[in-house]
């Protein structure tokens, strides 16, 4: 609801375009550095506490944003939101704690669908409220109220059952760890879950647990998971380049008005939300082989980007955008699942947080690359995105023996 209105509001407070741009980028910088730390903290302190703190701090940020009357208060309000707005990442980690590995992509896909519906409805509600007197402040207060409602739901959730289920799942995976070698717990020289570490006879301080987990994660990422995060970065930048000048490119190539382009973007977002519901049938058709699904969806994304660049008519653009919304949504779900599979049963929050940090790096890189490529042609950014997607496909093809295979067979054999 609030994000589409931020640039207009900061300009109304008297900020210059340059200041507005710096303020806008500050949120991404904060997310870049806080994603991994908050995810690691959720592994150490537990999902409930971390989720509650993130929700309440985000609510505080939107409350301050709603009463901001100058640029200083506006920037101050964005700080807690930039640091603590990781509720979706922690929710993904919680889901991965609760469901069996073969059902995890479906659960994450359904969560992505629910969040996508929010991204579709939110701008519509925010745009309507912004036309009222004091609309921005009313929108911020409603957003604050929604966060408080979510905090109440988290508090009332039957966490005793969730924690017991999560602990049993983690213990089961300690015995049957991921196929890529040692799990994070093995690297730390322990066979217990992060929750059980808190209750040991000689507990360490939370910050020490966080540092220990991050050190173990660094070793794991550099030795076994570098290719997964590199593929995530390449595909994220590829899609961001496609989206970066979508409105401008359609206007220059086909004379499409921004209003019609907005409808097309909403249409594509709605289709992307539906793609999460199809993860179950897709995975069954592929024998629960997430790597093969990711490879094929990335290949489809590459081909569709090329088709979009060479589109002779608006109809071809609509066709390519329709399929791109499916291929990118499926790819996002599969790359998250591969991260969790490669990292084992431990420190799922840290893994997801690191993935979000990689995506944040892409948000910094993509606008720079888009500006340079757009100097060449309106199709420059998506053409560069297709090239990056091709590199990602090449990396996945080289490492296919490590991740390929029928997951359900692996689980049964274990």
C-alpha positions as CSV (number, residue, x, y, z in Angstrom):
1,X,0.0,0.0,0.0
2,X,2.7,2.5,1.0
3,X,5.7,1.7,-1.3
4,X,4.2,3.3,-4.5
5,X,3.5,6.5,-2.6
6,X,6.9,7.0,-1.0
7,X,8.5,8.9,-3.9
8,X,5.6,11.3,-4.2
9,X,5.5,11.9,-0.4
10,X,9.3,12.6,0.0
11,X,9.1,15.0,-2.9
12,X,6.1,16.7,-1.2
13,X,8.3,17.2,1.9
14,X,10.7,19.3,-0.2
15,X,13.4,16.8,-1.1
16,X,15.2,17.2,-4.4
17,X,15.2,14.3,-6.9
18,X,18.8,13.5,-5.9
19,X,17.9,13.4,-2.2
20,X,14.8,11.4,-2.9
21,X,16.9,8.8,-4.8
22,X,19.4,8.5,-2.0
23,X,16.6,8.1,0.5
24,X,15.0,5.4,-1.7
25,X,18.2,3.5,-2.1
26,X,18.9,3.6,1.7
27,X,16.2,1.0,2.2
28,X,17.9,-1.5,-0.2
29,X,21.3,-0.9,1.5
30,X,19.8,-1.7,4.9
31,X,18.1,-4.8,3.6
32,X,21.4,-5.9,2.0
33,X,23.2,-6.0,5.3
34,X,20.4,-7.0,7.6
35,X,18.9,-9.9,5.7
36,X,21.6,-12.5,6.7
37,X,21.9,-11.2,10.2
38,X,18.1,-11.3,10.9
39,X,17.9,-14.7,9.3
40,X,20.7,-16.0,11.5
41,X,19.2,-14.4,14.6
42,X,15.9,-16.3,13.9
43,X,17.9,-19.6,13.9
44,X,19.4,-18.8,17.3
45,X,16.6,-17.0,19.1
46,X,13.7,-18.9,17.5
47,X,11.1,-18.0,14.9
48,X,8.5,-16.7,17.2
49,X,10.6,-14.1,19.0
50,X,12.3,-12.9,15.7
51,X,9.0,-12.7,13.9
52,X,7.4,-10.7,16.6
53,X,10.3,-8.3,16.9
54,X,10.4,-7.8,13.1
55,X,6.7,-7.2,12.9
56,X,6.6,-4.7,15.8
57,X,9.6,-2.8,14.6
58,X,8.2,-2.6,11.1
59,X,4.9,-1.4,12.5
60,X,6.8,1.3,14.5
61,X,8.5,2.4,11.2
62,X,5.2,2.8,9.4
63,X,3.7,4.7,12.3
64,X,6.6,7.2,12.3
65,X,6.3,7.4,8.5
66,X,2.7,8.3,8.9
67,X,3.5,11.3,11.1
68,X,6.6,12.4,9.2
69,X,6.4,16.1,8.3
70,X,10.0,16.6,7.2
71,X,12.7,14.6,5.4
72,X,14.5,13.7,8.6
73,X,11.5,11.9,10.1
74,X,10.9,10.2,6.7
75,X,14.5,8.8,6.7
76,X,14.2,7.9,10.4
77,X,11.0,6.0,9.7
78,X,12.7,3.9,6.9
79,X,15.5,2.7,9.2
80,X,13.5,0.2,11.3
81,X,11.7,-1.0,8.3
82,X,14.9,-1.5,6.3
83,X,16.5,-3.5,9.1
84,X,13.6,-5.6,10.4
85,X,11.1,-6.0,7.5
86,X,12.1,-9.6,6.9
87,X,8.8,-11.3,8.0
88,X,8.4,-13.1,4.7
89,X,11.9,-14.6,4.9
90,X,11.3,-15.8,8.4
91,X,8.0,-17.2,7.4
92,X,9.7,-19.2,4.6
93,X,12.2,-20.5,7.1
94,X,9.3,-21.5,9.5
95,X,7.5,-23.3,6.6
96,X,10.7,-25.2,5.8
97,X,10.9,-26.3,9.4
98,X,7.4,-27.7,9.4
99,X,7.0,-29.5,6.0
100,X,8.8,-32.5,4.6
101,X,11.5,-31.8,2.1
102,X,9.5,-33.1,-0.9
103,X,6.6,-30.8,0.0
104,X,8.7,-27.7,0.6
105,X,8.6,-26.2,-2.9
106,X,4.8,-26.5,-2.9
107,X,4.5,-24.8,0.5
108,X,6.9,-22.0,-0.5
109,X,5.1,-21.5,-3.8
110,X,1.8,-21.1,-1.9
111,X,3.4,-18.6,0.4
112,X,4.7,-16.7,-2.6
113,X,1.2,-16.7,-4.1
114,X,-0.3,-15.3,-0.9
115,X,2.3,-12.5,-0.8
116,X,1.9,-11.8,-4.5
117,X,-1.8,-11.2,-3.9
118,X,-0.8,-8.6,-1.3
119,X,1.5,-6.9,-3.8
120,X,-1.4,-6.8,-6.3
121,X,-4.1,-5.5,-4.0
122,X,-1.8,-3.2,-1.9
123,X,-1.0,-0.6,-4.6
124,X,-4.7,-0.5,-5.6
125,X,-5.8,0.2,-2.1
126,X,-3.0,2.7,-1.5
127,X,-3.7,4.5,-4.8
128,X,-7.4,4.9,-3.8
129,X,-6.6,6.1,-0.3
130,X,-4.0,8.5,-1.6
131,X,-6.7,10.6,-3.4
132,X,-8.4,11.3,-0.1
133,X,-7.5,14.2,2.2
134,X,-4.5,13.1,4.3
135,X,-4.4,9.9,2.2
136,X,-0.8,9.1,2.7
137,X,-1.1,9.3,6.5
138,X,-4.2,7.2,6.5
139,X,-2.5,4.6,4.4
140,X,0.5,4.4,6.8
141,X,-1.9,4.1,9.8
142,X,-3.8,1.2,8.1
143,X,-0.4,-0.5,7.3
144,X,0.6,0.0,10.9
145,X,-2.7,-1.6,12.1
146,X,-2.2,-4.6,9.8
147,X,1.3,-5.2,11.3
148,X,-0.1,-5.0,14.8
149,X,-2.9,-7.5,13.8
150,X,-0.2,-9.8,12.4
151,X,1.8,-9.5,15.7
152,X,-1.4,-10.6,17.6
153,X,-1.8,-13.6,15.3
154,X,1.8,-14.6,15.8
155,X,1.4,-14.3,19.6
156,X,-1.8,-16.4,19.6
157,X,-0.4,-19.1,17.3
158,X,0.1,-22.5,19.0
159,X,3.9,-22.3,19.1
160,X,4.4,-25.2,21.5
161,X,3.1,-27.6,18.8
162,X,5.1,-25.8,16.1
163,X,8.4,-25.9,18.1
164,X,8.0,-29.6,18.9
165,X,7.3,-30.4,15.2
166,X,10.2,-28.3,14.1
167,X,12.6,-30.0,16.5
168,X,11.5,-33.5,15.5
169,X,12.0,-32.5,11.8
170,X,15.5,-31.1,12.5
171,X,16.5,-34.2,14.5
172,X,15.4,-36.5,11.7
173,X,17.4,-34.5,9.2
174,X,20.5,-34.7,11.4
175,X,20.5,-38.4,10.8
176,X,19.7,-38.1,7.1
177,X,21.4,-35.0,6.1
178,X,21.5,-33.3,2.7
179,X,23.3,-35.0,-0.2
180,X,26.0,-32.4,-0.5
181,X,28.1,-33.5,2.4
182,X,28.2,-32.2,5.9
183,X,25.4,-30.1,7.2
184,X,26.0,-26.8,9.0
185,X,25.6,-28.6,12.3
186,X,28.3,-31.1,11.4
187,X,30.6,-28.1,10.6
188,X,30.0,-26.7,14.0
189,X,30.8,-30.0,15.6
190,X,27.4,-30.6,17.1
191,X,24.3,-32.6,16.2
192,X,21.6,-30.5,17.8
193,X,19.2,-27.9,16.5
194,X,19.7,-24.2,17.0
195,X,16.8,-24.2,19.5
196,X,18.5,-26.9,21.6
197,X,21.7,-25.0,21.7
198,X,20.0,-22.3,23.8
199,X,19.1,-24.9,26.4
200,X,22.5,-26.6,26.8
201,X,24.2,-26.6,30.2
202,X,26.8,-24.2,29.0
203,X,24.9,-21.8,26.7
204,X,26.7,-19.0,24.8
205,X,25.5,-15.5,24.4
206,X,23.1,-15.0,21.4
207,X,25.6,-12.8,19.6
208,X,28.2,-15.6,19.9
209,X,25.8,-18.1,18.4
210,X,25.1,-15.7,15.6
211,X,28.8,-15.2,14.9
212,X,29.5,-19.0,15.1
213,X,26.6,-19.7,12.7
214,X,27.8,-17.0,10.2
215,X,31.3,-18.5,10.2
216,X,30.1,-22.0,9.5
217,X,27.8,-20.6,6.8
218,X,30.7,-18.8,5.1
219,X,32.6,-22.1,4.9
220,X,29.5,-23.9,3.5
221,X,28.7,-21.2,0.9
222,X,32.2,-20.9,-0.4
223,X,32.8,-24.6,-0.7
224,X,29.5,-26.1,-1.8
225,X,26.8,-23.4,-2.5
226,X,28.6,-20.7,-4.4
227,X,27.0,-21.8,-7.7
228,X,23.5,-21.7,-6.2
229,X,23.9,-18.1,-5.0
230,X,25.6,-17.1,-8.3
231,X,22.7,-18.5,-10.3
232,X,20.3,-16.6,-8.0
233,X,22.2,-13.4,-8.5
234,X,22.4,-13.8,-12.3
235,X,18.7,-14.7,-12.7
236,X,17.6,-11.9,-10.4
237,X,19.5,-9.3,-12.3
238,X,18.2,-10.7,-15.6
239,X,14.6,-10.3,-14.5
240,X,15.2,-6.9,-13.0
241,X,16.8,-5.7,-16.2
242,X,13.7,-6.8,-18.1
243,X,11.5,-4.9,-15.6
244,X,13.7,-1.8,-15.3
245,X,12.6,-0.1,-18.5
246,X,9.4,-2.0,-19.4
247,X,7.2,1.0,-19.4
248,X,9.6,3.2,-21.3
249,X,10.4,0.5,-23.9
250,X,6.8,-0.2,-24.7
251,X,6.2,3.5,-25.1
252,X,9.2,4.0,-27.5
253,X,8.7,0.8,-29.5
254,X,4.9,0.6,-29.8
255,X,3.6,3.9,-28.5
256,X,1.8,2.2,-25.5
257,X,0.5,4.6,-22.9
258,X,1.7,4.0,-19.3
259,X,-1.8,3.3,-18.2
260,X,-2.1,0.4,-20.5
261,X,1.3,-0.8,-19.5
262,X,0.2,-0.7,-15.9
263,X,-2.7,-3.0,-16.7
264,X,-0.2,-5.4,-18.4
265,X,2.1,-5.4,-15.3
266,X,-0.9,-6.1,-13.0
267,X,-2.0,-8.9,-15.4
268,X,1.5,-10.5,-15.3
269,X,1.7,-10.2,-11.5
270,X,-1.6,-12.0,-11.1
271,X,-0.4,-14.8,-13.4
272,X,2.8,-15.0,-11.3
273,X,0.7,-15.4,-8.2
274,X,-1.2,-18.3,-9.8
275,X,2.1,-20.0,-10.7
276,X,2.7,-20.8,-7.0
277,X,-0.5,-23.0,-7.0
278,X,0.9,-25.1,-9.9
279,X,4.1,-26.1,-8.1
280,X,2.6,-29.3,-6.9
281,X,1.7,-30.7,-10.4
282,X,5.0,-29.4,-11.8
283,X,7.1,-31.1,-9.2
284,X,5.3,-34.3,-9.5
285,X,5.8,-34.3,-13.3
286,X,9.6,-33.7,-12.7
287,X,9.8,-36.4,-10.0
288,X,10.5,-33.7,-7.3
289,X,13.8,-32.7,-9.0
290,X,14.0,-29.0,-8.2
291,X,17.3,-28.6,-10.0
292,X,15.8,-29.8,-13.3
293,X,12.7,-27.6,-12.8
294,X,15.0,-24.6,-12.2
295,X,17.1,-25.4,-15.3
296,X,14.1,-25.7,-17.6
297,X,12.4,-22.6,-16.1
298,X,15.6,-20.6,-16.5
299,X,15.9,-21.8,-20.1
300,X,12.4,-20.7,-20.8
301,X,13.1,-17.3,-19.2
302,X,16.1,-16.9,-21.5
303,X,14.1,-17.8,-24.6
304,X,11.2,-15.5,-23.6
305,X,13.6,-12.6,-23.0
306,X,14.9,-13.0,-26.5
307,X,11.4,-13.2,-27.9
308,X,10.5,-10.0,-26.0
309,X,13.5,-8.2,-27.5
310,X,12.6,-9.2,-31.0
311,X,8.8,-8.8,-30.6
312,X,7.3,-7.3,-33.8
313,X,4.0,-6.4,-32.2
314,X,2.3,-5.8,-28.8
315,X,0.6,-9.2,-29.0
316,X,4.0,-10.9,-28.9
317,X,5.0,-8.8,-25.9
318,X,1.8,-9.9,-24.1
319,X,2.5,-13.5,-24.9
320,X,6.1,-13.3,-23.7
321,X,5.1,-11.4,-20.5
322,X,2.5,-14.0,-19.8
323,X,4.9,-16.9,-19.9
324,X,7.7,-14.9,-18.2
325,X,5.4,-14.4,-15.2
326,X,5.2,-18.2,-14.8
327,X,8.8,-19.1,-15.5
328,X,10.2,-16.5,-13.1
329,X,7.8,-17.4,-10.3
330,X,8.7,-21.1,-10.6
331,X,12.4,-20.3,-10.7
332,X,12.3,-18.2,-7.5
333,X,10.6,-21.0,-5.7
334,X,13.1,-23.7,-6.9
335,X,16.2,-21.7,-6.2
336,X,15.1,-21.1,-2.6
337,X,14.4,-24.9,-2.2
338,X,17.8,-25.7,-3.6
339,X,19.5,-23.4,-1.1
340,X,17.7,-25.2,1.8
341,X,18.5,-28.6,0.4
342,X,22.2,-27.9,-0.1
343,X,22.5,-26.3,3.3
344,X,20.9,-29.2,5.2
345,X,18.4,-29.0,8.0
346,X,20.3,-26.4,10.1
347,X,20.2,-22.6,10.0
348,X,17.4,-22.3,7.4
349,X,16.8,-18.7,8.4
350,X,20.4,-17.8,7.7
351,X,20.3,-19.5,4.3
352,X,17.1,-17.6,3.3
353,X,18.5,-14.4,4.6
354,X,21.7,-14.8,2.6
355,X,19.5,-15.4,-0.5
356,X,17.7,-12.2,0.2
357,X,21.0,-10.4,0.5
358,X,22.1,-11.7,-2.8
359,X,18.9,-10.4,-4.4
360,X,19.5,-7.1,-2.7
361,X,22.9,-7.0,-4.4
362,X,21.0,-7.5,-7.7
363,X,18.8,-4.5,-6.9
364,X,21.9,-2.4,-6.6
365,X,23.6,-3.7,-9.8
366,X,20.5,-3.9,-12.1
367,X,19.8,-0.1,-12.3
368,X,23.4,0.6,-13.2
369,X,23.5,-2.0,-15.9
370,X,20.1,-0.9,-17.2
371,X,21.2,2.7,-17.6
372,X,24.3,1.7,-19.6
373,X,22.4,-0.8,-21.8
374,X,19.6,1.6,-22.4
375,X,22.0,4.0,-24.0
376,X,22.4,1.5,-26.8
377,X,18.8,0.5,-27.4
378,X,15.4,0.3,-25.6
379,X,15.9,-3.5,-25.9
380,X,19.4,-3.2,-24.4
381,X,18.5,-4.1,-20.7
382,X,16.4,-7.2,-21.5
383,X,19.0,-8.3,-24.1
384,X,21.7,-8.1,-21.4
385,X,19.3,-10.0,-19.0
386,X,19.1,-12.8,-21.6
387,X,22.9,-13.0,-21.7
388,X,23.1,-13.3,-17.9
389,X,20.4,-15.9,-17.9
390,X,22.4,-17.9,-20.5
391,X,25.4,-17.8,-18.2
392,X,23.2,-19.0,-15.3
393,X,22.0,-21.9,-17.5
394,X,25.6,-22.8,-18.3
395,X,26.6,-22.9,-14.6
396,X,23.5,-25.1,-13.7
397,X,24.3,-27.5,-16.6
398,X,27.9,-27.9,-15.3
399,X,26.8,-28.7,-11.8
400,X,23.8,-30.8,-12.7
401,X,25.3,-34.1,-11.3
402,X,25.6,-32.5,-7.8
403,X,21.9,-31.5,-7.6
404,X,20.1,-33.7,-10.1
405,X,18.1,-36.8,-9.4
406,X,14.7,-37.7,-8.1
407,X,14.3,-36.2,-4.6
408,X,11.6,-38.7,-3.5
409,X,14.0,-41.6,-4.3
410,X,16.8,-40.0,-2.3
411,X,14.5,-39.5,0.7
412,X,13.3,-43.1,0.5
413,X,16.9,-44.5,0.2
414,X,17.9,-42.5,3.3
